Amino acid sequence: MTHTLDITKEHCPMTFVKTKLKLAQIAEGDILEVLLAEGEPLENVPRSATEQGFNVLSIEHVEGTTHKVTIQK
């Protein structure tokens, strides 16, 4: 199942805190698509997810300063 989390208005460190909380709520093997802003969130969320043992499947530019990071739990 695929879930979506929009943290485009959040700032670090809340970006990964909210991502981690959402990942805790979904089932093993599920996908989380995280919409976030470029800069610190785009650097920190994929790196932190990988460090926590999650699988970052892709990082895509959506539009403007918004990007989508796809993470598998």
SVG drawing of the C-alpha trace seen along z (x, -y; Angstrom):
<svg xmlns="http://www.w3.org/2000/svg" viewBox="-2 -27 25 33">
<polyline fill="none" stroke="black" stroke-width="0.4" points="0.0,0.0 1.2,-3.5 0.9,-6.4 1.6,-10.1 3.0,-12.6 3.2,-16.4 5.9,-18.1 6.6,-20.9 5.8,-23.5 7.9,-21.9 11.5,-22.7 14.3,-20.5 14.3,-18.6 10.5,-18.2 10.7,-16.9 12.3,-13.6 10.4,-13.4 7.1,-13.5 8.4,-11.1 9.6,-8.6 6.2,-8.8 4.3,-8.1 6.7,-5.2 5.9,-3.8 2.2,-3.8 2.4,-1.9 2.9,1.8 6.2,3.5 6.8,3.4 4.4,0.4 5.6,-2.7 5.6,-6.2 5.8,-9.1 7.1,-12.2 6.6,-15.6 9.2,-18.1 11.1,-21.3 14.5,-21.4 17.5,-22.3 17.9,-20.8 14.8,-18.6 15.8,-17.1 19.3,-16.4 18.3,-15.1 15.1,-13.0 16.6,-10.5 19.9,-10.3 18.1,-9.8 15.7,-7.2 18.6,-5.2 20.5,-5.4 17.3,-4.1 17.2,-1.1 14.5,-2.1 14.9,-1.7 14.9,-5.0 13.5,-4.0 13.6,-7.4 14.0,-11.1 12.1,-13.1 11.6,-16.8 7.8,-17.5 7.6,-21.3 9.1,-24.5 11.0,-23.7 8.9,-20.6 10.4,-17.1 9.1,-13.6 11.1,-11.0 9.8,-7.5 10.6,-5.3 9.8,-1.6 9.4,-0.4"/>
</svg>
